[in-house]
Amino acid sequence: MSGHLAWISDELQQRSAQGLFRSRREVRPSGAGSCMVDGQEVLDFASNDYLNLAQDTRVVAAATDAIRTHGVGARASPLVSGRTDWHSILERHLADFECSEAAILFPTGMAANVGTVAALAGSGDAVFCDRFNHASLVDGCRLSGAKFRVYRHDDLGGLDKALSRESARRLYIVTDSVFSMDGDLAPLPDLCDIAERHGAAMIVDEAHGTGVFGIHGRGVAELQGVEDRVAVRIGTLSKAIGTLGGFVTGRQALIDFLWNTARTQIYSTALPSALCAAASAALKIIREEPARRERLHQLAASFRNQLRNLDIAVAEGSTGPIIPILLEAPETAVRVAGQLLANGFLVGAIRPPTVPRGTSRLRITLNSALPDSAVTELANRIGELTIHRAV
């Protein structure tokens, strides 16, 4: 490469030398917790389809029927002409599922996070963002123009003190409910206590919580009993719900405000109607089949126990279907993930900047369709390959 972009080749070589280069590959789901990776059939321990709904025949049929009547694309933004009857139906289903007054759809979970935070906070405000929040929440905080403050959910005393010194017009505490790289849960009751003490609004992203946690699958806010104390609840359709898109639920006034101000919603083409129909079908399954969620947590508990019996250290505090195994160096994470792939297991190798330097890891995710034997096989294989043991 020559000219103004000649530096790119050097940058790519440096990334490769540091074990940070990302390659592209083709992955095709083949059902029952497996997939094809560049033509090789493997067990899928990397997707976020926690309840195995992306290929459920009822979900697929709902999408197919909607394509027949509504076509493939949405044609325009929701504000112009892209919002169909299926968008309206899904928003009603989401509001009902979340026990909220109303809901609004976004084209992706990232768009929901960026657009919502940037719409609510602005110059003269202050946002307090957990250090381990998803990049989309961080980007939304930064783009808002508000004062950007970082806290750690293992040091809430520091957050409390910072809020007590803050004189901004409006205050927001922004957090994931499940931290996607560590698998631990935000201490939402303590955060709500702090927010209420200082007059701050809680914004919680349930991306990895919806469908997975809580008696009814509404997420960590339900699990921890703080649903009515969270001002803004953001979610995604692309993980446990098995489709694509983001959403926000809350008071009708909040939803009307976002409809009028959230740029990532206003200026994006709407979700295809077929995805809205599929998500509605998936929500119905989540409500009517809690055994999927129970199976998921049973698998997660069993897998963690097997790893501990093999002296494999799992990231402290992780719970549910996200199981991180720290390997420190990015090269080690890439090597071990490659060895697992060669042995028939697709596992994520997570490296900086997604996680802090020195904390590269295997990020293993479970789904309810995986057989017990697959989980046991993976645990045994990891026991043979990893070099860092529990102390």
Buried (B, 14 or more C-beta within 10 A) or exposed (E): EEEEEEEEEEEEEEBEEBBBBEEEEEBEBEEBBBBBBEEEEBBBBBBBBBBBBBBBEEBBEBBEBBBEEBEEEBBEBBBEEBBBEBBEBBBEBBBEBBEBEBBBBBBBBBBBBBBBBBBBBEEEBBBBBBEBBBEBBBBBBBBBBBBBBBBEBEEBEEBBEBBEEBEBEBBBBBBBBBBBBBBBBBBBEBBBBBBEEBEBBBBBBBBBBBBBBBEBBBBBBBBBEBBEBBBBBBBBBBBBBBBBBBBBBBEEEBBEBBBEBBEBBBEBBBBBBBBBBBBBBBBBBBBEBEEBBEBBBBBBEBBBEBBEEBEBBBBEEBBBBBBBBBBBBBBBBBBBBEBBBEBBBBBBBBBBEBBEEEBBBBBBBBBBBBEEEBBEBBBEBBBEBBEEEEE
